[in-house]
Structures are given as structure tokens and as C-alpha cells.
């Protein structure tokens, strides 16, 4: 499994970036996280994961 985080200060851009990653086989995990700083600057985050098709054998 691969893990990544997408971040941007623009919520619409986050949606576009996540949709692009979904087309590449990634899956959003959990909800959107938001960091809001005192000067009202915000950053939005979305965790994404991608599962490999490789199976790990249990010996």
C-alpha cells in the first residue's frame, strides 16, 4: 500500500487534485483535514492510498 497526502490552500483545487488521483487508482482515506492559522489562512489536506496488486505470501 502507498500513502500520500495532498494539500492546498484552495478547496476547489483540492477536489480537482483528489479526482485526478482517483483516476490514477488512488483512494481517499478519511475526511478532509483543515489547518486554519490566526490570519485566516487555511490549508486543506486529504489522505490518499493506493493498494498494490502484488500479493504477499504468508510462509
C-alpha positions as CSV (number, residue, x, y, z in Angstrom):
1,X,0.0,0.0,0.0
2,X,1.2,3.5,-0.8
3,X,0.2,6.5,1.3
4,X,0.3,10.2,0.3
5,X,-1.2,13.5,1.4
6,X,-2.5,16.2,-0.9
7,X,-2.5,19.7,0.4
8,X,-3.5,23.1,-1.0
9,X,-5.0,26.4,0.3
10,X,-7.8,26.2,-2.2
11,X,-10.7,23.8,-1.6
12,X,-11.8,23.6,-5.2
13,X,-8.2,22.8,-6.2
14,X,-8.1,20.0,-3.6
15,X,-11.2,18.5,-5.2
16,X,-9.6,18.6,-8.6
17,X,-6.3,17.1,-7.4
18,X,-8.1,14.3,-5.5
19,X,-10.3,13.5,-8.5
20,X,-7.1,13.3,-10.7
21,X,-5.6,10.8,-8.2
22,X,-8.8,8.7,-8.1
23,X,-8.4,8.3,-11.9
24,X,-4.8,7.1,-11.3
25,X,-6.0,4.4,-8.9
26,X,-5.7,6.2,-5.6
27,X,-8.5,6.2,-2.9
28,X,-9.3,9.0,-0.4
29,X,-9.0,7.8,3.2
30,X,-11.0,9.6,5.8
31,X,-12.2,13.2,5.6
32,X,-10.6,16.5,4.7
33,X,-8.4,18.0,7.4
34,X,-8.1,21.7,7.7
35,X,-5.4,23.9,9.3
36,X,-6.6,27.5,9.9
37,X,-4.0,30.0,11.0
38,X,-4.8,33.1,13.0
39,X,-4.6,35.4,9.9
40,X,-7.5,33.3,8.4
41,X,-5.1,31.5,6.0
42,X,-6.3,27.9,5.6
43,X,-4.7,24.7,4.2
44,X,-6.8,21.7,3.2
45,X,-5.5,18.1,3.4
46,X,-6.7,14.8,2.0
47,X,-5.0,11.5,2.7
48,X,-4.9,9.1,-0.3
49,X,-3.9,5.5,-0.5
50,X,-3.2,3.1,-3.4
51,X,-3.1,-0.7,-2.9
52,X,-0.6,-2.7,-4.9
53,X,-1.8,-5.7,-6.9
54,X,1.1,-7.7,-5.5
55,X,0.1,-10.3,-3.0
56,X,2.4,-11.0,-0.1
57,X,2.7,-14.7,0.5
58,X,2.5,-15.9,4.1
59,X,5.0,-18.6,4.8
